[in-house]
């Protein structure tokens, strides 16, 4: 393990990112339900595209499927990124440290 880098808890990193993505989906869905035209106009300004011709379908099924997709998808991507970070930075997972003593190698 390299002393100048910090190990990342990939599961916690993925869980935090998935939770934040879920909150964003909830806020975005609420904005679409309350003010669909304003939300579409705002999204169009953000991506520099005229979205006024698109229809928005927001029902309970699309809300929950979007929530699950974005929360778990984002969590999986960030957990994978954390795992790869640990691997590329030279950190060894705790499950593979059986041969290293708690106070360091002997």
Phi and psi in degrees as a GROMACS rama.xvg file:
@    title "Ramachandran Plot"
@    xaxis  label "Phi"
@    yaxis  label "Psi"
@TYPE xy
-79.1881  130.911  UNK-2
-72.7264  -18.8777  UNK-3
-94.2214  6.19298  UNK-4
-124.566  158.406  UNK-5
-109.733  134.604  UNK-6
-71.6177  145.727  UNK-7
-110.359  130.626  UNK-8
-77.5257  98.8142  UNK-9
-61.9382  -37.5999  UNK-10
-65.9429  -44.6509  UNK-11
-66.0476  -39.1541  UNK-12
-62.2554  -45.8923  UNK-13
-65.5557  -40.7129  UNK-14
-64.5211  -42.6037  UNK-15
-63.5397  -45.6489  UNK-16
-65.1901  -40.906  UNK-17
-64.2606  -38.8164  UNK-18
-64.674  -44.6738  UNK-19
-63.6397  -41.6616  UNK-20
-62.0011  -40.1015  UNK-21
-62.3578  -41.9188  UNK-22
-64.3556  -40.3873  UNK-23
-63.2482  -40.8983  UNK-24
-61.8558  -42.6487  UNK-25
-62.937  -46.0784  UNK-26
-64.688  -43.6643  UNK-27
-64.7308  -43.3755  UNK-28
-63.3919  -39.0326  UNK-29
-63.9353  -40.4085  UNK-30
-64.1286  -41.0383  UNK-31
-66.1789  -39.7796  UNK-32
-68.8863  -36.7402  UNK-33
-82.3863  -45.4718  UNK-34
-139.161  75.8937  UNK-35
-62.1097  -40.9758  UNK-36
-67.9114  -43.5504  UNK-37
-66.0966  -39.0745  UNK-38
-65.3037  -42.3923  UNK-39
-64.0554  -42.2121  UNK-40
-62.8295  -43.2046  UNK-41
-61.6807  -46.8112  UNK-42
-60.9969  -37.884  UNK-43
-63.5962  -39.9173  UNK-44
-64.3853  -38.5236  UNK-45
-65.3937  -43.2669  UNK-46
-99.0298  3.54256  UNK-47
59.8515  43.1559  UNK-48
-137.472  145.12  UNK-49
-82.1029  107.695  UNK-50
-100.943  7.13598  UNK-51
-65.3274  -22.02  UNK-52
-83.3086  -8.61181  UNK-53
-84.9634  142.595  UNK-54
-93.2349  147.554  UNK-55
-110.585  121.3  UNK-56
-110.731  113.557  UNK-57
-128.576  107.64  UNK-58
-129.79  179.379  UNK-59
-61.946  -36.1999  UNK-60
-64.8979  -46.2776  UNK-61
-68.9546  -32.9141  UNK-62
-63.997  -51.5696  UNK-63
-69.5041  -36.6639  UNK-64
-67.5469  -39.1043  UNK-65
-65.2817  -40.4312  UNK-66
-61.6465  -47.2313  UNK-67
-65.1945  -47.3761  UNK-68
-59.1344  -52.1929  UNK-69
-70.1806  -40.1345  UNK-70
-67.0927  -52.232  UNK-71
-71.4298  -37.5941  UNK-72
-62.8688  -46.7427  UNK-73
-64.9753  -42.7186  UNK-74
-59.7885  -42.8398  UNK-75
-64.6792  -43.4849  UNK-76
-62.7002  -45.4644  UNK-77
-71.8213  -35.2109  UNK-78
-64.8599  -40.1662  UNK-79
-64.5639  -41.3911  UNK-80
-62.3651  -40.6472  UNK-81
-64.1306  -40.8995  UNK-82
-63.6361  -44.8897  UNK-83
-65.8656  -37.9129  UNK-84
-58.6415  -47.7293  UNK-85
-61.5431  -41.091  UNK-86
-66.9845  -46.8086  UNK-87
-70.5577  -26.7327  UNK-88
-87.6838  -0.952587  UNK-89
90.9461  11.535  UNK-90
-81.2226  139.124  UNK-91
-101.335  130.264  UNK-92
-59.3446  150.014  UNK-93
-57.5243  -32.1855  UNK-94
-69.5813  -15.7923  UNK-95
-109.405  13.9904  UNK-96
-100.969  24.2182  UNK-97
-62.2472  -30.6612  UNK-98
-88.303  0.245046  UNK-99
-110.739  127.675  UNK-100
-70.6329  161.32  UNK-101
-60.8035  -37.1641  UNK-102
-90.3202  12.383  UNK-103
112.552  172.634  UNK-104
-67.3231  152.686  UNK-105
